[in-house]
Amino acid sequence: MVGALLWVGTGQFFFFAHLVALYAFPTYQPFAQVLSDLGATHCIVLHNGARFCSPEYRLFNVSLVLQGCCMCFGSLLLHNVFASRWALSMCGLAGASLFGIALVPENAAYSLHVQFAALHCIAANVAIFLLAAHLRTMSSGPRMLSWLCIVAGVVGTLTSGLLLDPNALPGYEGFIERLAVFPFALVLMMLGLWRLSFRVSPC
């Protein structure tokens, strides 16, 4: 049950990230700006020449670390539920990469930061497809969850590919990035809630 709660806990990232964006500095543009701008520890200059400062970068980066912990430890504790070691390993790798993203903000070492972000996207989307495949082998695994995982994996993979070309959809970089990284956390939350409901069911 603790592992399922940790996976559900990945949702805390959404609240922290967007509360920071909406209330701490309303000039932040979630469709145009990437999530990493929220974690920059010093003021940065955006592509349009505007100067952007994130006063609550500590809160944002701590939120990333918490999300990574939920992913990693949740995966370890759910090994008896999801027997696919590859799926859980990819979940753990995706979570661990968030530590790198938080500890190496974009203004400190941009190339390394981007590498951690790319690792997260790759591991997360691979994990989604592996979890979908594993759900189809479980007698108690609902097929609908498996199909939702597949849809999330397709969306995450396609939009991750778009991130390789910064000129693919100019002005919508933040929107594309969110479509690339949010599906994984949503899948873990969904599976965590499913497992919790399974545990409390009369059966």
Phi and psi restraints in degrees (value plus and minus 20) as a CYANA .aco file:
   2 VAL   PHI     -82.1   -42.1
   2 VAL   PSI     -61.9   -21.9
   3 GLY   PHI     -81.0   -41.0
   3 GLY   PSI     -61.2   -21.2
   4 ALA   PHI     -84.8   -44.8
   4 ALA   PSI     -60.4   -20.4
   5 LEU   PHI     -83.6   -43.6
   5 LEU   PSI     -57.4   -17.4
   6 LEU   PHI     -85.5   -45.5
   6 LEU   PSI     -60.7   -20.7
   7 TRP   PHI     -85.2   -45.2
   7 TRP   PSI     -59.2   -19.2
   8 VAL   PHI     -83.2   -43.2
   8 VAL   PSI     -53.1   -13.1
   9 GLY   PHI     -86.3   -46.3
   9 GLY   PSI     -33.1     6.9
  10 THR   PHI     -80.3   -40.3
  10 THR   PSI     -40.3    -0.3
  11 GLY   PHI     -87.5   -47.5
  11 GLY   PSI     -37.8     2.2
  12 GLN   PHI     -78.9   -38.9
  12 GLN   PSI     -48.9    -8.9
  13 PHE   PHI     -79.0   -39.0
  13 PHE   PSI     -62.4   -22.4
  14 PHE   PHI     -80.2   -40.2
  14 PHE   PSI     -63.3   -23.3
  15 PHE   PHI     -86.4   -46.4
  15 PHE   PSI     -68.0   -28.0
  16 PHE   PHI     -83.4   -43.4
  16 PHE   PSI     -69.6   -29.6
  17 ALA   PHI     -79.7   -39.7
  17 ALA   PSI     -64.7   -24.7
  18 HIS   PHI    -103.1   -63.1
  18 HIS   PSI     -47.5    -7.5
  19 LEU   PHI     -85.6   -45.6
  19 LEU   PSI     -60.4   -20.4
  20 VAL   PHI     -80.6   -40.6
  20 VAL   PSI     -66.1   -26.1
  21 ALA   PHI     -85.9   -45.9
  21 ALA   PSI     -59.1   -19.1
  22 LEU   PHI    -104.3   -64.3
  22 LEU   PSI     -54.2   -14.2
  23 TYR   PHI    -128.7   -88.7
  23 TYR   PSI     -55.9   -15.9
  24 ALA   PHI     -93.1   -53.1
  24 ALA   PSI     -59.0   -19.0
  25 PHE   PHI    -169.9  -129.9
  25 PHE   PSI      73.7   113.7
  26 PRO   PHI     -83.5   -43.5
  26 PRO   PSI     -30.3     9.7
  27 THR   PHI     -96.3   -56.3
  27 THR   PSI     -30.7     9.3
  28 TYR   PHI     -84.5   -44.5
  28 TYR   PSI     114.7   154.7
  29 GLN   PHI    -132.0   -92.0
  29 GLN   PSI      80.7   120.7
  30 PRO   PHI     -83.0   -43.0
  30 PRO   PSI     -45.7    -5.7
  31 PHE   PHI     -98.2   -58.2
  31 PHE   PSI     -53.2   -13.2
  32 ALA   PHI    -117.7   -77.7
  32 ALA   PSI     -50.2   -10.2
  33 GLN   PHI    -121.2   -81.2
  33 GLN   PSI     123.1   163.1
  34 VAL   PHI     -99.0   -59.0
  34 VAL   PSI     142.3   182.3
  35 LEU   PHI     -82.1   -42.1
  35 LEU   PSI     -52.8   -12.8
  36 SER   PHI     -81.0   -41.0
  36 SER   PSI     -45.3    -5.3
  37 ASP   PHI     -81.2   -41.2
  37 ASP   PSI     -49.3    -9.3
  38 LEU   PHI     -91.7   -51.7
  38 LEU   PSI     -43.5    -3.5
  39 GLY   PHI    -120.5   -80.5
  39 GLY   PSI     -18.2    21.8
  40 ALA   PHI     -84.0   -44.0
  40 ALA   PSI     108.1   148.1
  41 THR   PHI    -102.8   -62.8
  41 THR   PSI     -30.8     9.2
  42 HIS   PHI    -154.9  -114.9
  42 HIS   PSI     143.0   183.0
  43 CYS   PHI     -81.3   -41.3
  43 CYS   PSI     120.3   160.3
  44 ILE   PHI    -144.2  -104.2
  44 ILE   PSI     140.1   180.1
  45 VAL   PHI    -124.0   -84.0
  45 VAL   PSI     102.5   142.5
  46 LEU   PHI     -97.5   -57.5
  46 LEU   PSI     153.4   193.4
  47 HIS   PHI     -80.3   -40.3
  47 HIS   PSI     -51.5   -11.5
  48 ASN   PHI    -104.9   -64.9
  48 ASN   PSI     -15.4    24.6
  49 GLY   PHI      71.3   111.3
  49 GLY   PSI     -26.7    13.3
  50 ALA   PHI     -94.3   -54.3
  50 ALA   PSI     126.4   166.4
  51 ARG   PHI    -112.7   -72.7
  51 ARG   PSI     110.1   150.1
  52 PHE   PHI    -147.5  -107.5
  52 PHE   PSI     108.1   148.1
  53 CYS   PHI    -144.3  -104.3
  53 CYS   PSI     115.3   155.3
  54 SER   PHI    -127.2   -87.2
  54 SER   PSI      77.2   117.2
  55 PRO   PHI     -87.4   -47.4
  55 PRO   PSI     -42.3    -2.3
  56 GLU   PHI    -131.2   -91.2
  56 GLU   PSI      18.1    58.1
  57 TYR   PHI     -84.2   -44.2
  57 TYR   PSI     -51.4   -11.4
  58 ARG   PHI     -82.8   -42.8
  58 ARG   PSI     -64.9   -24.9
  59 LEU   PHI     -81.6   -41.6
  59 LEU   PSI     -62.4   -22.4
  60 PHE   PHI     -84.1   -44.1
  60 PHE   PSI     -66.3   -26.3
  61 ASN   PHI     -89.3   -49.3
  61 ASN   PSI     -56.2   -16.2
  62 VAL   PHI     -83.3   -43.3
  62 VAL   PSI     -58.3   -18.3
  63 SER   PHI     -81.5   -41.5
  63 SER   PSI     -59.8   -19.8
  64 LEU   PHI     -82.4   -42.4
  64 LEU   PSI     -63.4   -23.4
  65 VAL   PHI     -83.6   -43.6
  65 VAL   PSI     -61.3   -21.3
  66 LEU   PHI     -83.0   -43.0
  66 LEU   PSI     -60.9   -20.9
  67 GLN   PHI     -83.9   -43.9
  67 GLN   PSI     -61.4   -21.4
  68 GLY   PHI     -82.2   -42.2
  68 GLY   PSI     -60.7   -20.7
  69 CYS   PHI     -83.2   -43.2
  69 CYS   PSI     -62.7   -22.7
  70 CYS   PHI     -80.9   -40.9
  70 CYS   PSI     -61.0   -21.0
  71 MET   PHI     -87.7   -47.7
  71 MET   PSI     -67.0   -27.0
  72 CYS   PHI     -87.6   -47.6
  72 CYS   PSI     -74.6   -34.6
  73 PHE   PHI     -91.3   -51.3
  73 PHE   PSI     -53.3   -13.3
  74 GLY   PHI     -81.4   -41.4
  74 GLY   PSI     -60.9   -20.9
  75 SER   PHI     -84.3   -44.3
  75 SER   PSI     -59.7   -19.7
  76 LEU   PHI     -84.1   -44.1
  76 LEU   PSI     -61.1   -21.1
  77 LEU   PHI     -99.7   -59.7
  77 LEU   PSI     -35.1     4.9
  78 LEU   PHI    -121.4   -81.4
  78 LEU   PSI      -2.4    37.6
  79 HIS   PHI     -85.3   -45.3
  79 HIS   PSI     -44.0    -4.0
  80 ASN   PHI    -103.9   -63.9
  80 ASN   PSI     -30.6     9.4
  81 VAL   PHI    -117.5   -77.5
  81 VAL   PSI     -69.2   -29.2
  82 PHE   PHI    -126.8   -86.8
  82 PHE   PSI      83.8   123.8
  83 ALA   PHI     -98.3   -58.3
  83 ALA   PSI     -23.8    16.2
  84 SER   PHI     -97.9   -57.9
  84 SER   PSI      83.7   123.7
  85 ARG   PHI     -84.4   -44.4
  85 ARG   PSI     -55.4   -15.4
  86 TRP   PHI     -85.0   -45.0
  86 TRP   PSI     -62.0   -22.0
  87 ALA   PHI     -82.4   -42.4
  87 ALA   PSI     -67.8   -27.8
  88 LEU   PHI     -88.1   -48.1
  88 LEU   PSI     -54.5   -14.5
  89 SER   PHI     -84.2   -44.2
  89 SER   PSI     -61.7   -21.7
  90 MET   PHI     -86.8   -46.8
  90 MET   PSI     -55.6   -15.6
  91 CYS   PHI     -82.9   -42.9
  91 CYS   PSI     -64.0   -24.0
  92 GLY   PHI     -84.5   -44.5
  92 GLY   PSI     -59.5   -19.5
  93 LEU   PHI     -85.7   -45.7
  93 LEU   PSI     -61.2   -21.2
  94 ALA   PHI     -81.9   -41.9
  94 ALA   PSI     -60.1   -20.1
  95 GLY   PHI     -87.8   -47.8
  95 GLY   PSI     -62.2   -22.2
  96 ALA   PHI     -83.8   -43.8
  96 ALA   PSI     -53.7   -13.7
  97 SER   PHI     -84.8   -44.8
  97 SER   PSI     -45.2    -5.2
  98 LEU   PHI     -86.5   -46.5
  98 LEU   PSI     -49.9    -9.9
  99 PHE   PHI     -81.1   -41.1
  99 PHE   PSI     -64.2   -24.2
 100 GLY   PHI     -83.7   -43.7
 100 GLY   PSI     -60.3   -20.3
 101 ILE   PHI     -81.4   -41.4
 101 ILE   PSI     -60.6   -20.6
 102 ALA   PHI     -95.3   -55.3
 102 ALA   PSI     -60.0   -20.0
 103 LEU   PHI     -99.7   -59.7
 103 LEU   PSI     -40.9    -0.9
 104 VAL   PHI    -142.4  -102.4
 104 VAL   PSI      59.7    99.7
 105 PRO   PHI     -83.5   -43.5
 105 PRO   PSI     143.3   183.3
 106 GLU   PHI     -82.0   -42.0
 106 GLU   PSI     -49.0    -9.0
 107 ASN   PHI    -100.8   -60.8
 107 ASN   PSI     -32.7     7.3
 108 ALA   PHI    -108.9   -68.9
 108 ALA   PSI     -69.1   -29.1
 109 ALA   PHI    -172.3  -132.3
 109 ALA   PSI      68.7   108.7
 110 TYR   PHI     -79.3   -39.3
 110 TYR   PSI     -66.1   -26.1
 111 SER   PHI     -81.6   -41.6
 111 SER   PSI     -64.4   -24.4
 112 LEU   PHI     -87.1   -47.1
 112 LEU   PSI     -58.8   -18.8
 113 HIS   PHI     -79.7   -39.7
 113 HIS   PSI     -65.2   -25.2
 114 VAL   PHI     -84.9   -44.9
 114 VAL   PSI     -56.1   -16.1
 115 GLN   PHI     -84.0   -44.0
 115 GLN   PSI     -62.0   -22.0
 116 PHE   PHI     -83.9   -43.9
 116 PHE   PSI     -60.6   -20.6
 117 ALA   PHI     -84.6   -44.6
 117 ALA   PSI     -61.0   -21.0
 118 ALA   PHI     -85.1   -45.1
 118 ALA   PSI     -60.8   -20.8
 119 LEU   PHI     -80.6   -40.6
 119 LEU   PSI     -60.1   -20.1
 120 HIS   PHI     -82.8   -42.8
 120 HIS   PSI     -66.8   -26.8
 121 CYS   PHI     -81.2   -41.2
 121 CYS   PSI     -64.4   -24.4
 122 ILE   PHI     -85.6   -45.6
 122 ILE   PSI     -72.0   -32.0
 123 ALA   PHI     -83.2   -43.2
 123 ALA   PSI     -59.9   -19.9
 124 ALA   PHI     -84.5   -44.5
 124 ALA   PSI     -65.8   -25.8
 125 ASN   PHI     -91.5   -51.5
 125 ASN   PSI     -56.4   -16.4
 126 VAL   PHI     -81.9   -41.9
 126 VAL   PSI     -62.9   -22.9
 127 ALA   PHI     -81.1   -41.1
 127 ALA   PSI     -60.4   -20.4
 128 ILE   PHI     -80.0   -40.0
 128 ILE   PSI     -66.7   -26.7
 129 PHE   PHI     -87.9   -47.9
 129 PHE   PSI     -57.2   -17.2
 130 LEU   PHI     -86.7   -46.7
 130 LEU   PSI     -59.2   -19.2
 131 LEU   PHI     -85.3   -45.3
 131 LEU   PSI     -59.8   -19.8
 132 ALA   PHI     -81.5   -41.5
 132 ALA   PSI     -63.8   -23.8
 133 ALA   PHI     -85.1   -45.1
 133 ALA   PSI     -60.1   -20.1
 134 HIS   PHI     -88.2   -48.2
 134 HIS   PSI     -57.3   -17.3
 135 LEU   PHI     -79.6   -39.6
 135 LEU   PSI     -53.4   -13.4
 136 ARG   PHI     -92.6   -52.6
 136 ARG   PSI     -36.1     3.9
 137 THR   PHI    -114.6   -74.6
 137 THR   PSI     -30.9     9.1
 138 MET   PHI    -106.2   -66.2
 138 MET   PSI     112.9   152.9
 139 SER   PHI     -85.3   -45.3
 139 SER   PSI     -49.7    -9.7
 140 SER   PHI    -117.2   -77.2
 140 SER   PSI     -19.9    20.1
 141 GLY   PHI    -103.7   -63.7
 141 GLY   PSI      95.8   135.8
 142 PRO   PHI     -85.7   -45.7
 142 PRO   PSI     114.8   154.8
 143 ARG   PHI     -82.8   -42.8
 143 ARG   PSI     -51.3   -11.3
 144 MET   PHI     -81.6   -41.6
 144 MET   PSI     -60.3   -20.3
 145 LEU   PHI     -82.2   -42.2
 145 LEU   PSI     -59.6   -19.6
 146 SER   PHI     -82.1   -42.1
 146 SER   PSI     -64.2   -24.2
 147 TRP   PHI     -87.1   -47.1
 147 TRP   PSI     -57.0   -17.0
 148 LEU   PHI     -84.2   -44.2
 148 LEU   PSI     -57.4   -17.4
 149 CYS   PHI     -83.6   -43.6
 149 CYS   PSI     -61.6   -21.6
 150 ILE   PHI     -82.8   -42.8
 150 ILE   PSI     -64.5   -24.5
 151 VAL   PHI     -81.2   -41.2
 151 VAL   PSI     -64.4   -24.4
 152 ALA   PHI     -82.7   -42.7
 152 ALA   PSI     -59.6   -19.6
 153 GLY   PHI     -85.5   -45.5
 153 GLY   PSI     -59.4   -19.4
 154 VAL   PHI     -85.4   -45.4
 154 VAL   PSI     -65.6   -25.6
 155 VAL   PHI     -82.0   -42.0
 155 VAL   PSI     -66.2   -26.2
 156 GLY   PHI     -83.7   -43.7
 156 GLY   PSI     -60.3   -20.3
 157 THR   PHI     -89.3   -49.3
 157 THR   PSI     -65.4   -25.4
 158 LEU   PHI     -84.3   -44.3
 158 LEU   PSI     -63.2   -23.2
 159 THR   PHI     -93.8   -53.8
 159 THR   PSI     -49.4    -9.4
 160 SER   PHI     -83.3   -43.3
 160 SER   PSI     -56.6   -16.6
 161 GLY   PHI     -84.4   -44.4
 161 GLY   PSI     -56.8   -16.8
 162 LEU   PHI     -85.8   -45.8
 162 LEU   PSI     -48.8    -8.8
 163 LEU   PHI     -86.0   -46.0
 163 LEU   PSI     -40.4    -0.4
 164 LEU   PHI     -87.6   -47.6
 164 LEU   PSI     -44.1    -4.1
 165 ASP   PHI    -134.0   -94.0
 165 ASP   PSI      79.7   119.7
 166 PRO   PHI     -82.0   -42.0
 166 PRO   PSI     -35.6     4.4
 167 ASN   PHI    -119.8   -79.8
 167 ASN   PSI      -9.3    30.7
 168 ALA   PHI     -82.3   -42.3
 168 ALA   PSI     -71.6   -31.6
 169 LEU   PHI    -156.8  -116.8
 169 LEU   PSI      59.0    99.0
 170 PRO   PHI     -78.6   -38.6
 170 PRO   PSI     115.4   155.4
 171 GLY   PHI      71.2   111.2
 171 GLY   PSI     -26.5    13.5
 172 TYR   PHI    -145.6  -105.6
 172 TYR   PSI       5.3    45.3
 173 GLU   PHI     -80.0   -40.0
 173 GLU   PSI     -61.5   -21.5
 174 GLY   PHI     -85.4   -45.4
 174 GLY   PSI     -59.9   -19.9
 175 PHE   PHI     -85.2   -45.2
 175 PHE   PSI     -63.6   -23.6
 176 ILE   PHI     -83.5   -43.5
 176 ILE   PSI     -63.3   -23.3
 177 GLU   PHI     -82.7   -42.7
 177 GLU   PSI     -60.3   -20.3
 178 ARG   PHI     -84.3   -44.3
 178 ARG   PSI     -58.8   -18.8
 179 LEU   PHI     -86.3   -46.3
 179 LEU   PSI     -44.6    -4.6
 180 ALA   PHI    -100.8   -60.8
 180 ALA   PSI     -56.4   -16.4
 181 VAL   PHI    -126.6   -86.6
 181 VAL   PSI     -46.1    -6.1
 182 PHE   PHI     -89.1   -49.1
 182 PHE   PSI     -55.2   -15.2
 183 PRO   PHI     -74.0   -34.0
 183 PRO   PSI     -57.1   -17.1
 184 PHE   PHI     -83.9   -43.9
 184 PHE   PSI     -68.2   -28.2
 185 ALA   PHI     -81.9   -41.9
 185 ALA   PSI     -58.8   -18.8
 186 LEU   PHI     -84.8   -44.8
 186 LEU   PSI     -58.1   -18.1
 187 VAL   PHI     -83.9   -43.9
 187 VAL   PSI     -64.9   -24.9
 188 LEU   PHI     -84.3   -44.3
 188 LEU   PSI     -60.4   -20.4
 189 MET   PHI     -81.6   -41.6
 189 MET   PSI     -63.6   -23.6
 190 MET   PHI     -83.0   -43.0
 190 MET   PSI     -65.0   -25.0
 191 LEU   PHI     -89.1   -49.1
 191 LEU   PSI     -55.2   -15.2
 192 GLY   PHI     -84.6   -44.6
 192 GLY   PSI     -63.7   -23.7
 193 LEU   PHI     -84.6   -44.6
 193 LEU   PSI     -59.5   -19.5
 194 TRP   PHI     -81.2   -41.2
 194 TRP   PSI     -63.2   -23.2
 195 ARG   PHI     -86.4   -46.4
 195 ARG   PSI     -58.0   -18.0
 196 LEU   PHI     -84.4   -44.4
 196 LEU   PSI     -63.1   -23.1
 197 SER   PHI     -86.2   -46.2
 197 SER   PSI     -52.8   -12.8
 198 PHE   PHI     -85.9   -45.9
 198 PHE   PSI     -58.2   -18.2
 199 ARG   PHI     -89.5   -49.5
 199 ARG   PSI     -53.6   -13.6
 200 VAL   PHI    -115.1   -75.1
 200 VAL   PSI     -20.3    19.7
 201 SER   PHI     -90.5   -50.5
 201 SER   PSI     133.1   173.1
 202 PRO   PHI     -82.5   -42.5
 202 PRO   PSI     -43.8    -3.8
